[in-house]
Amino acid sequence: MVGAVEKYLLDKIRMEKAIHITLIDPEEVTPPQASAIAEKAKASGTSAIMVGGSTFISTRHLDSVVKTIKRAVELPVILFPNNVASISRYADAIWFMSLLNSADPYFIIGAQVLGAPLVRKYHLEPIPMGYIIVGEGGTAGIIGKAFPIPYDKPELAAAHALAGQYLGMRFIYLEAGSGAKKPVPQEMIRAVKCCIDVPLIVGGGIKSKVQALTAVSAGADIIVTGNVVENGQVEDRVSEIVEGIRHGKTQT
C-alpha cells in the first residue's frame, strides 16, 4: 500500500518531472544546525529531508535531530538508515532499503528483518527501495561490504535495478558515495532508467547546477545532495542544484 509520504513524492515527480531532496547526516550536525539547514533548503526548493549517514550515531541524538527538523519545516522527514540503530520514531517515513550489491546478506535482508518490527511499532511509513552502490562507493560501500559497480559497466547497474523492481522495490537509488569525486555518469543513469518503471534516485558527487542538469536529463527523478549543505552555504548551493534540476527537466 502506498502511504502518504510516498504519494507525496510520486505526485511531486509527476507534477515537476524531477525533484531535489536534502540529506542531513546527523553525525555531522547539532539539532539547531540541522533545523537551520532544513529551513534554508526548503526556502531554496528542496522537496523533502532525508536523515541518515554511513557511520554510526546514537539513537538519542538522531531523535533530537529529527524532532528539531520536524519543528522547523513542514516537509516529509525520511530516514535513510545505515543500520537498525538509525531508526527514529519521530520521522514520517523510512527508506526500507536493501543494498542489492552487498557481499553480506545482513545488508541485503538481515538488517531489514531486525528493523521491521521497530518500523511497525513506531508507525513509520516504509518505502521499499533498491540501493545500488556504484563508482567509488565511499564510506557507504565499505560499511555495506558492497562490490561497487564500475562506471563503465552501466548494463550491470541496469540489471541490478531491474532485479530490484521485480522484487517489488518501488524506488531505485544509484549511490556514488558521499563526497564522490565523480557523480554517476549520464550513460549509467540512462541505462538504468530505460530498464525500470519506478522512480530513479541519484546521489553522490553532485555539487553543481551542470551535474544536476546532466543527471536529470539522463532520467533521474530525484537528486539527493548532502555534502553541499554542510559548508554553511545551504541556500546558494541548494538553489543552484534545484535550478539545474529544473533546466534538466526541459531537456527530458
C-alpha positions in Angstrom: 0.0 0.0 0.0 1.3 3.4 -0.9 1.5 5.7 2.1 1.2 9.5 2.4 4.9 10.3 2.0 5.3 8.0 -1.0 2.2 9.5 -2.6 3.6 13.0 -2.0 6.9 12.1 -3.7 5.1 10.5 -6.6 2.8 13.4 -7.0 5.7 15.9 -6.9 7.6 13.9 -9.5 4.5 13.7 -11.7 3.9 17.5 -11.5 7.6 18.7 -11.6 9.2 15.8 -13.5 12.2 15.7 -11.1 12.8 16.9 -7.5 15.5 17.6 -5.0 15.9 16.0 -1.6 18.3 17.3 1.0 20.3 14.7 3.0 21.3 15.6 6.5 23.9 13.4 8.3 23.1 13.5 12.0 26.7 12.8 12.9 27.8 16.0 11.2 25.4 18.4 12.8 23.8 19.5 16.1 20.0 19.7 16.2 20.0 23.5 15.8 22.3 23.2 12.8 20.0 20.5 11.3 16.9 22.7 11.7 18.7 25.7 10.1 19.8 23.6 7.1 16.3 22.2 6.7 14.8 25.7 6.8 17.2 27.1 4.2 16.9 24.0 2.0 13.1 24.3 2.0 13.4 28.0 1.0 15.6 27.0 -1.8 13.2 24.5 -3.3 14.0 21.1 -1.8 11.0 18.8 -1.6 11.9 16.6 1.4 14.5 16.0 4.1 16.4 12.7 4.4 18.2 12.0 7.7 21.0 9.4 7.8 24.6 8.7 7.1 27.1 5.9 6.6 28.6 5.7 10.0 27.0 5.3 13.5 25.2 7.7 15.7 23.4 7.5 19.0 19.6 7.0 18.7 19.1 9.8 21.3 21.0 12.3 19.1 19.2 11.0 16.0 15.8 11.5 17.7 16.8 15.1 18.7 17.8 15.9 15.1 14.6 14.5 13.6 12.4 16.3 16.2 14.2 19.6 15.6 13.8 19.3 11.8 10.1 18.4 12.2 9.5 21.6 14.3 11.4 23.7 11.8 9.8 22.7 8.4 6.6 21.3 7.0 8.3 18.8 4.8 8.4 15.0 5.0 11.3 13.7 7.0 12.5 10.3 5.6 15.0 8.1 7.4 18.0 6.9 5.4 19.3 4.2 7.7 22.7 2.5 7.8 21.6 0.0 10.4 18.9 -0.8 12.9 20.1 1.8 15.3 19.3 4.5 12.7 15.5 4.3 13.2 13.8 7.1 14.9 10.1 7.0 16.0 9.8 10.7 15.2 10.3 10.6 11.4 7.5 10.4 8.9 8.8 7.6 6.8 11.8 5.3 6.2 13.5 4.1 3.1 13.1 0.4 3.7 16.1 -0.4 1.6 18.2 -3.4 0.5 21.8 -3.0 -0.6 21.5 -5.1 -3.7 25.2 -5.4 -4.5 26.4 -6.2 -1.0 28.5 -9.3 -0.3 27.0 -9.5 3.2 23.4 -10.9 3.5 23.0 -8.7 6.6 22.7 -5.6 4.3 20.5 -7.4 1.8 17.9 -8.8 4.2 19.3 -9.3 7.7 19.1 -5.7 9.0 15.6 -5.4 7.4 14.4 -8.4 9.4 15.7 -6.9 12.6 14.3 -3.4 11.8 10.9 -4.3 10.5 9.3 -4.8 14.0 10.6 -1.3 15.0 9.2 0.3 11.8 5.8 -1.2 12.6 6.0 -0.3 16.3 6.8 3.3 15.6 4.2 3.6 12.8 6.7 4.7 10.3 5.8 4.6 6.6 8.1 2.1 4.9 9.1 2.9 1.3 10.7 -0.1 -0.4 13.9 0.9 -2.2 16.7 -1.0 -4.0 20.0 0.6 -3.1 22.9 0.2 -5.5 26.4 1.5 -4.8 28.4 2.5 -7.9 31.7 4.0 -8.8 33.9 4.8 -5.8 31.3 3.8 -3.3 32.7 5.8 -0.5 32.1 5.0 3.1 28.7 3.5 2.3 30.4 0.9 0.1 32.9 0.0 2.8 30.3 -0.2 5.6 27.9 -2.1 3.5 30.5 -4.5 2.2 29.4 -3.7 -1.4 31.0 -4.6 -4.7 30.6 -1.1 -6.3 29.5 -1.3 -9.9 32.2 0.3 -12.2 31.0 3.4 -14.1 31.9 1.7 -17.4 29.5 -1.2 -16.7 26.1 0.5 -16.9 24.5 -2.8 -18.0 25.3 -4.3 -14.6 23.7 -1.4 -12.8 20.6 -1.8 -15.0 20.4 -5.5 -14.3 20.6 -4.8 -10.5 17.9 -2.1 -10.8 15.6 -4.3 -12.8 16.0 -7.2 -10.3 15.1 -4.7 -7.5 12.0 -3.7 -9.3 11.0 -7.3 -10.0 11.4 -8.0 -6.2 8.9 -5.3 -5.5 11.0 -2.3 -4.7 9.2 0.9 -5.6 12.3 3.2 -5.9 15.8 2.6 -7.1 18.8 4.5 -5.8 22.2 4.8 -7.6 24.7 5.9 -5.0 28.1 7.1 -5.9 29.0 7.7 -2.2 29.1 10.8 -0.1 31.7 13.3 -1.4 32.5 11.2 -4.5 34.9 12.8 -6.9 32.7 11.9 -9.9 28.9 11.7 -9.9 27.0 8.8 -11.5 27.6 9.1 -15.3 24.9 10.0 -17.7 25.3 6.7 -19.5 24.6 4.7 -16.4 21.6 6.7 -15.4 20.2 6.4 -18.9 20.8 2.7 -19.0 19.0 2.1 -15.7 16.1 4.4 -16.4 15.5 2.6 -19.7 15.0 -0.7 -17.9 12.8 0.3 -14.9 9.3 1.7 -14.5 9.8 3.1 -10.9 11.4 6.4 -9.9 15.1 6.6 -10.0 17.1 8.4 -7.3 20.7 9.5 -7.9 23.1 10.7 -5.3 26.8 11.2 -4.5 29.2 13.7 -6.1 26.6 16.1 -7.4 27.9 19.5 -6.5 26.9 21.9 -9.3 24.0 23.0 -11.4 25.5 21.4 -14.5 25.9 18.0 -12.8 22.3 18.1 -11.6 21.1 19.1 -15.1 23.1 16.2 -16.6 21.6 13.6 -14.2 18.0 14.8 -14.7 18.3 15.0 -18.5 19.6 11.4 -18.4 16.5 10.2 -16.4 17.0 10.8 -12.7 13.7 11.5 -11.0 15.1 12.5 -7.6 18.5 14.2 -6.9 19.9 13.8 -3.4 22.7 16.0 -2.1 24.2 16.1 1.3 27.8 17.4 1.3 26.9 20.6 -0.4 24.8 21.7 2.6 27.5 21.1 5.2 29.7 24.1 4.5 27.3 26.8 5.6 26.2 27.9 2.1 22.9 26.0 2.1 20.7 28.4 0.2 23.1 29.2 -2.6 24.1 25.5 -3.1 20.7 24.0 -2.9 19.2 26.8 -5.1 21.9 26.1 -7.7 21.2 22.3 -7.7 17.4 22.9 -7.9 18.0 25.3 -10.8 19.9 22.6 -12.6 17.1 20.1 -12.0 14.6 22.5 -13.5 16.7 23.1 -16.5 17.3 19.4 -16.9 13.6 18.7 -16.9 13.2 20.8 -20.0 15.6 18.5 -21.8 13.9 15.2 -21.0 
